[in-house]
């Protein structure tokens, strides 16, 4: 920001000098130096006269100049201004609208001459006023009785230059550039011209071939450059202060994110950034909070998974160890056979637990990547694809009756899905249904209407069902609903599973842009409805 500011000021100054200063220096610089020169000459003439002659000289000066000039008391000035007036070549000035408005030089120990206001003068008016001061110099030169030779003229010009503090000289018309002669020819009584980087003002003398020239005129250029430097320092300080405040303000907000990140790295996973005061870092803070939340959930999920696995594996392993120890001391074939059945049952339980965990982890990885499984979706004939699975359940649960219900017109028999996730979803739903069903498990297939048509596959049982207030909970991992009349809901795992079945179903449906919901069915038990969108 500082470099841009400096470059902007430098560019502005160069443009101003190239396009504006050429005229501004010609007029304003000439105005000030010539006015100061004239003021000093008038002050010198007034200072050497007696009171009566001073009043007469003052009236002549006002008539001659026709300028807003006054004699004022020094006591009205500040001590700084009085000090400036007392300096060699000293003068005072005031600004208005970035132009000099009043000029003053010291007259005596109690008074000073003040010229102004002049800030609102047009360039033509300024040049007319400059002509008045040049006319004062012309009068002094042409009316002097001491001029007898060229050396006398040079001595007079040297004395006038010393009194006015601006070099005055007579130059031949042929030595002037064309600028002042063109200005005089156009009707102007005084002309400004430039030699190198310096500016001058000139006027032809009456009855002579010589021109009277004042310059170089440098006062206002120096004052303007000093003012510009002061303005640059002020603005540079403002910009640097603003930049420092901005950097501190922004960095403090980013330090809050850094502090939260450090806390998380030290194990405080509840640490978050307050987005309401994040300011410029609000987007980053929001993304950080989302990342922290996902990280916390992932770590908590892993911890719960490890705790659940350790708890669930302990029971079948204990049964295995106990059964093996009994096998070593048992000699009767029937006892050994019963012990082997316990071993096989425990192994099946272990296999079920491992399979359920693998299914959950696989679905979690797929969801975290935001991708579908490698296998592509296809149209699957529902009944034909599920017949082998249903037969296994019928063999394992001979007391249950499995029913198929296809409704709608036309009857919907196919679903558009990935085959493996679809079978996993139905298997988990049937596993839950046969666990709680009394006599019947029903599979209902139909096509739903709406903006997004879908194939609905429902699995219903005649068990105790799930209370309405707990139906959203069981879709979360490690939550189980037990058919215990004394305690219907229990957020823990049991020996029959980890409570991951419905969580796997929910994630699989989300991968297919589908939905899963839990209701009470016509059989009086639980009804789980899955919706598979139709492309």
C-alpha positions in Angstrom: 0.0 0.0 0.0 2.8 2.4 0.8 4.6 1.7 -2.5 1.3 2.2 -4.4 0.7 5.5 -2.6 4.2 6.8 -3.4 3.9 5.7 -7.0 0.6 7.4 -7.2 1.9 10.6 -5.7 4.9 10.6 -8.0 2.7 10.0 -11.1 0.4 12.8 -10.0 3.2 15.2 -9.5 4.8 14.4 -12.9 1.5 14.8 -14.7 0.8 18.1 -12.8 4.2 19.4 -13.6 3.9 18.4 -17.3 0.3 19.6 -17.9 -0.5 22.2 -15.2 2.7 23.6 -13.5 3.9 25.1 -16.8 1.0 27.5 -16.6 0.7 27.6 -12.8 4.4 28.5 -12.3 4.2 31.0 -15.1 1.3 32.8 -13.4 1.4 32.0 -9.7 5.1 31.9 -9.3 5.4 35.2 -11.2 2.6 36.6 -9.1 4.3 35.9 -5.8 7.8 36.9 -6.6 6.9 40.0 -8.5 4.4 41.0 -5.9 6.9 40.5 -3.1 9.4 42.5 -5.1 6.9 45.4 -5.5 5.9 45.2 -1.8 9.5 45.5 -0.7 10.1 48.5 -3.0 7.0 50.2 -1.7 8.0 49.4 1.9 11.4 50.9 1.3 10.0 54.1 -0.2 7.5 54.4 2.7 10.2 53.8 5.3 12.5 56.6 4.3 9.9 59.4 4.0 8.6 61.7 6.8 5.0 61.4 7.9 3.6 63.9 5.4 5.6 62.5 2.5 4.8 59.0 3.6 1.1 59.6 3.4 1.5 61.2 -0.1 3.7 58.2 -1.2 1.1 55.8 0.1 -1.7 57.5 -1.9 0.5 57.4 -5.0 1.2 53.7 -4.4 -2.5 52.8 -4.1 -3.4 54.8 -7.2 -0.5 53.4 -9.1 -1.1 49.8 -8.1 -4.8 49.6 -7.9 -4.2 46.5 -5.7 -5.7 45.4 -2.3 -2.8 46.6 -0.2 -2.9 47.6 3.5 -0.6 48.8 6.3 -1.4 46.6 9.3 0.0 46.2 12.8 2.6 43.5 13.6 0.9 42.7 16.9 -2.0 41.0 15.1 0.4 38.3 13.8 1.6 35.3 15.6 5.1 35.2 17.0 6.1 32.7 14.3 4.9 35.1 11.6 6.7 38.1 13.2 9.9 36.0 13.2 9.5 35.2 9.6 9.1 38.8 8.7 12.2 39.8 10.6 14.4 37.4 8.6 16.5 38.5 5.6 14.2 38.3 2.6 11.5 37.4 5.0 7.8 37.4 4.0 4.6 35.7 5.2 1.8 34.1 3.2 -1.5 32.3 3.8 -3.2 29.7 1.5 -6.8 29.4 0.3 -7.9 26.6 -2.0 -4.2 25.6 -2.5 -3.3 29.0 -3.8 -1.6 31.9 -2.0 -4.2 34.3 -0.8 -2.3 36.9 1.3 1.3 38.1 1.1 3.1 40.4 3.6 6.5 42.1 4.1 7.8 44.1 7.1 7.4 47.9 6.9 8.9 49.0 10.2 9.1 47.8 13.8 5.4 48.1 14.3 3.8 47.7 10.9 3.8 45.5 7.8 2.4 45.7 4.3 -0.2 43.1 3.4 -1.5 42.3 -0.1 -4.6 40.3 -0.7 -6.9 38.5 -1.1 -5.6 37.3 -4.4 -6.4 33.5 -4.5 -9.5 34.0 -6.6 -7.8 36.1 -9.3 -7.9 34.7 -12.9 -4.7 34.3 -14.9 -5.5 37.5 -16.8 -6.2 39.4 -13.6 -2.9 38.1 -12.2 -0.9 39.2 -15.2 -2.6 42.7 -15.0 -1.5 43.0 -11.4 2.0 41.9 -12.3 2.1 44.7 -14.8 1.3 47.2 -12.1 4.4 46.1 -10.1 6.5 46.2 -13.3 5.2 49.8 -13.9 6.5 50.7 -10.4 10.0 49.5 -11.5 9.7 51.3 -14.8 8.9 54.5 -12.9 12.0 54.2 -10.7 14.2 53.5 -13.7 12.9 56.2 -16.1 12.4 58.9 -13.4 15.8 58.5 -11.9 18.0 61.6 -12.3 21.2 59.8 -11.5 21.4 57.8 -14.8 24.2 59.3 -16.9 25.7 56.1 -18.4 25.4 52.4 -18.7 27.2 51.8 -15.4 24.7 54.1 -13.7 21.8 51.9 -15.0 23.6 48.8 -13.9 24.1 50.3 -10.4 20.4 51.3 -10.2 19.3 47.8 -11.3 21.6 46.3 -8.7 20.2 48.5 -6.0 16.6 47.7 -7.1 17.4 43.9 -7.1 18.8 44.2 -3.6 15.7 46.1 -2.4 13.2 43.8 -4.1 15.2 40.5 -3.5 14.4 39.5 -7.1 17.0 40.0 -9.9 16.1 42.9 -12.2 17.8 43.6 -15.5 17.4 45.3 -18.8 17.7 43.1 -21.9 17.6 43.8 -25.6 14.5 42.9 -27.4 16.4 40.6 -29.8 17.7 38.4 -26.9 14.2 37.5 -25.8 12.5 34.2 -26.9 9.4 34.6 -29.0 7.0 33.8 -26.2 6.9 37.3 -24.5 6.8 39.2 -27.8 3.8 37.1 -28.9 2.1 37.8 -25.6 2.7 41.5 -25.8 1.5 41.5 -29.5 -1.7 39.8 -28.4 -2.5 42.7 -26.1 -1.0 41.7 -22.8 1.0 44.4 -21.0 3.4 42.0 -19.2 4.7 38.7 -20.5 6.0 35.5 -18.9 8.7 33.4 -20.5 10.9 30.4 -19.6 14.6 29.8 -19.9 15.6 26.3 -19.0 13.8 25.4 -15.8 13.4 29.0 -14.7 10.6 31.5 -15.2 10.8 35.2 -15.9 8.4 38.2 -16.4 9.2 41.0 -18.8 7.8 44.3 -20.1 9.0 46.8 -22.7 10.1 50.2 -21.4 8.4 53.2 -22.9 10.5 55.2 -25.3 13.3 52.6 -25.3 14.2 49.4 -27.2 15.1 47.7 -23.9 12.9 45.4 -21.9 12.8 45.2 -18.1 13.0 41.6 -16.9 12.5 40.0 -13.4 13.7 36.6 -12.6 14.2 33.8 -12.1 11.0 33.6 -10.1 11.3 30.7 -7.6 9.5 31.6 -4.4 6.2 29.8 -4.9 7.9 26.8 -6.6 9.9 26.2 -3.4 6.9 26.8 -1.2 4.8 24.4 -3.3 7.4 21.7 -3.2 7.8 22.1 0.5 4.0 21.9 0.9 3.9 18.8 -1.4 6.6 17.2 0.7 4.7 17.9 3.9 1.5 16.6 2.4 3.2 13.4 1.3 4.6 12.9 4.8 1.2 13.4 6.3 -0.5 11.0 3.8 2.4 8.5 4.1 1.9 8.5 7.9 -1.9 8.0 7.5 -1.4 5.2 5.0 1.2 3.4 7.1 -0.9 3.8 10.2 -4.0 2.4 8.3 -1.9 -0.4 6.9 -0.5 -1.2 10.4 -4.0 -1.3 11.9 -5.3 -3.4 9.0 -2.4 -5.9 9.2 -2.8 -6.1 13.0 -6.6 -6.5 12.7 -6.4 -9.2 10.1 -3.5 -11.0 11.6 -5.3 -11.1 15.0 -8.3 -12.8 13.4 -6.1 -15.3 11.7 -4.3 -15.9 15.0 -7.6 -17.1 16.5 -7.7 -19.8 13.8 -4.1 -20.7 14.5 -4.9 -20.9 18.3 -7.8 -23.2 17.6 -5.7 -25.4 15.3 -3.0 -25.7 18.1 -5.7 -26.7 20.6 -7.0 -29.4 18.3 -3.4 -30.6 17.7 -3.1 -30.9 21.5 -6.2 -33.0 21.8 -8.9 -30.4 22.4 -11.3 -31.4 19.6 -14.1 -29.2 20.9 -12.1 -26.0 19.9 -13.9 -23.8 17.3 -13.4 -20.3 15.8 -16.2 -17.7 16.5 -17.3 -16.9 13.0 -19.3 -13.8 14.2 -16.0 -11.9 14.9 -13.9 -13.6 12.2 -14.2 -10.7 9.8 -12.0 -11.1 6.7 -11.2 -14.7 7.8 -14.9 -15.7 8.0 -14.7 -18.0 5.0 -11.5 -19.7 6.3 -13.0 -19.9 9.8 -16.2 -21.5 8.5 -14.1 -24.1 6.5 -11.9 -24.7 9.6 -15.0 -25.3 11.8 -16.4 -27.8 9.3 -13.0 -29.5 9.2 -12.8 -29.6 13.0 -16.3 -31.0 13.3 -15.7 -33.7 10.7 -12.4 -34.6 12.4 -14.0 -34.7 15.8 -16.8 -36.9 14.5 -14.4 -39.2 12.7 -12.2 -39.6 15.8 -15.2 -40.1 18.0 -16.6 -42.7 15.5 -13.3 -44.6 15.5 -13.2 -44.6 19.3 -16.8 -45.8 19.5 -16.0 -48.5 17.0 -13.0 -49.7 18.8 -14.9 -49.7 22.1 -17.8 -51.6 20.6 -15.6 -54.1 18.9 -13.6 -54.8 22.1 -16.9 -55.2 24.0 -18.5 -57.5 21.4 -15.5 -59.7 20.8 -15.1 -60.3 24.5 -18.3 -62.4 24.8 -17.8 -64.9 21.9 -14.1 -65.3 22.8 -15.0 -66.0 26.4 -17.5 -68.7 25.2 -14.9 -70.2 22.9 -12.3 -70.3 25.7 -14.7 -71.9 28.1 -15.9 -74.4 25.5 -12.4 -75.5 24.6 -11.5 -76.0 28.2 -14.5 -78.2 28.7 -13.6 -80.2 25.5 -10.3 -81.1 27.1 -11.9 -82.6 30.2 -15.0 -84.1 28.5 -15.0 -87.8 27.4 -18.7 -88.3 26.5 -19.4 -87.9 22.7 -22.7 -86.1 23.4 -21.1 -83.6 25.7 -18.3 -82.9 23.2 -20.8 -82.4 20.4 -22.7 -79.8 22.5 -19.4 -78.1 23.3 -18.6 -78.0 19.5 -21.9 -76.4 18.8 -21.0 -73.6 21.2 -17.7 -73.2 19.4 -19.4 -73.0 16.0 -21.9 -70.5 17.3 -19.2 -68.3 18.8 -17.3 -68.5 15.5 -20.4 -67.5 13.6 -20.9 -64.6 16.0 -17.3 -63.4 15.4 -17.8 -63.7 11.7 -21.0 -61.6 11.9 -19.3 -58.9 14.0 -16.3 -58.7 11.6 -18.6 -58.6 8.5 -20.7 -55.9 10.0 -17.6 -53.8 10.9 -16.2 -54.2 7.5 -19.4 -53.1 5.8 -19.6 -50.0 8.0 -16.0 -49.0 7.4 -16.3 -49.6 3.7 -19.4 -47.4 3.5 -17.8 -44.7 5.7 -14.7 -44.6 3.4 -16.9 -44.3 0.3 -18.9 -41.5 1.9 -15.9 -39.6 3.0 -14.5 -39.6 -0.5 -17.8 -38.5 -1.9 -17.7 -41.3 -4.5 -19.8 -44.3 -5.5 -18.4 -47.8 -5.4 -16.5 -49.0 -8.3 -19.3 -51.2 -9.6 -21.9 -49.4 -11.7 -25.6 -49.2 -11.1 -27.9 -51.3 -13.1 -31.5 -52.5 -13.3 -32.0 -55.4 -10.8 -35.0 -57.7 -10.8 -35.8 -57.5 -7.1 -37.4 -60.9 -6.4 -35.1 -62.9 -8.6 -32.0 -61.3 -6.9 -33.3 -61.8 -3.4 -34.6 -65.4 -3.6 -31.3 -67.0 -2.5 -31.1 -64.7 0.5 -34.7 -65.3 1.5 -34.2 -69.1 1.4 -31.3 -68.8 3.8 -33.5 -66.8 6.2 -36.3 -69.4 5.9 -33.9 -72.2 6.8 -32.5 -70.3 9.8 -36.0 -69.2 11.0 -38.5 -71.9 10.0 -41.2 -70.4 12.3 -41.4 -67.2 10.2 -43.4 -66.6 7.1 -41.9 -64.4 4.3 -44.4 -62.5 2.1 -43.9 -60.6 -1.1 -46.3 -57.7 -2.0 -46.1 -55.9 -5.4 -48.5 -53.0 -5.8 -49.1 -50.2 -8.2 -50.1 -50.0 -11.9 -48.0 -51.1 -13.6 -46.4 -53.4 -11.1 -42.8 -52.4 -10.4 -40.4 -55.4 -10.1 -37.0 -53.8 -10.8 -34.8 -51.3 -9.0 -31.9 -49.2 -10.3 -29.0 -49.6 -8.0 -25.6 -51.1 -7.4 -26.1 -54.8 -6.9 -23.8 -55.3 -3.9 -25.0 -52.3 -1.8 -28.6 -53.1 -2.6 -28.2 -56.7 -1.4 -26.4 -55.5 1.7 -29.2 -53.1 2.5 -31.9 -55.7 2.2 -29.9 -58.3 4.1 -29.5 -55.8 7.0 -33.2 -55.0 7.0 -34.2 -58.7 6.9 -31.7 -59.5 9.7 -33.3 -56.9 11.9 -36.8 -58.0 11.0 -36.3 -61.7 11.7 -34.6 -60.8 15.0 -37.8 -59.1 16.3 -40.6 -60.7 14.2 -43.1 -63.0 15.8 -44.6 -64.8 12.8 -44.4 -62.7 9.6 -41.8 -60.7 7.6 -43.2 -58.8 4.6 -41.3 -57.3 1.6 -43.4 -54.6 -0.2 -42.3 -53.2 -3.6 -44.0 -50.3 -5.4 -43.2 -47.2 -7.4 -43.7 -43.8 -5.7 -45.0 -40.7 -7.5 -43.7 -37.2 -7.2 -41.1 -34.8 -8.7 -38.4 -37.5 -8.4 -39.9 -41.0 -9.1 -38.4 -43.8 -7.2 -38.8 -47.5 -6.4 -39.7 -48.1 -2.8 -38.6 -51.4 -1.1 -40.1 -51.8 2.4 -39.3 -54.5 4.9 -42.0 -55.0 7.6 -42.3 -57.3 10.6 -45.0 -58.0 13.3 -42.6 -57.4 16.2 -42.8 -54.7 18.9 -41.7 -51.9 16.5 -39.7 -48.8 17.3 -41.1 -45.9 19.3 -41.7 -42.7 17.2 -39.4 -40.6 19.3 -36.5 -43.0 18.7 -36.8 -43.7 15.0 -34.2 -41.1 14.0 -31.7 -42.3 16.6 -31.4 -45.8 15.4 -30.0 -44.6 12.0 -26.9 -43.5 13.9 -24.1 -46.0 14.5 -23.9 -48.1 17.7 -27.6 -47.5 18.6 -29.9 -50.4 19.2 -33.5 -50.8 20.2 -34.3 -53.8 22.4 -37.8 -55.3 22.8 -37.6 -55.0 26.5 -40.9 -53.9 28.0 -39.1 -52.4 31.0 -36.7 -50.4 28.9 -37.6 -50.2 25.2 -34.7 -48.0 24.2 -31.0 -48.7 24.9 -28.2 -46.8 23.2 -25.6 -49.6 23.5 -24.6 -52.7 21.7 -25.8 -56.3 22.4 -24.5 -59.7 21.8 -26.6 -59.8 18.6 -24.7 -57.0 16.8 -23.0 -53.7 17.0 -26.0 -51.5 16.1 -24.5 -50.7 12.7 -27.0 -52.3 10.4 -29.3 -49.3 9.9 -26.4 -46.9 9.8 -25.0 -48.9 6.8 -28.5 -48.8 5.2 -28.6 -45.0 5.7 -25.2 -44.5 4.1 -25.9 -46.8 1.2 -29.1 -44.9 0.4 -27.3 -41.6 0.5 -24.8 -42.9 -2.0 -27.7 -43.6 -4.3 -29.3 -40.2 -3.6 -32.1 -42.1 -1.9 -33.8 -42.0 1.5 -34.6 -44.3 4.3 -37.3 -43.8 6.9 -38.9 -45.8 9.8 -42.6 -46.2 10.4 -45.2 -48.5 12.1 -46.5 -51.0 9.6 -49.9 -52.6 9.1 -48.6 -55.7 10.9 -48.1 -53.6 14.0 -44.4 -53.8 14.1 -41.5 -51.9 12.4 -41.6 -50.8 8.8 -38.4 -49.6 7.1 -39.0 -47.8 3.8 -36.1 -47.4 1.3 -36.5 -45.2 -1.7 -34.2 -45.8 -4.8 -34.4 -43.0 -7.4 -35.3 -43.9 -11.0 -32.9 -42.2 -13.6 
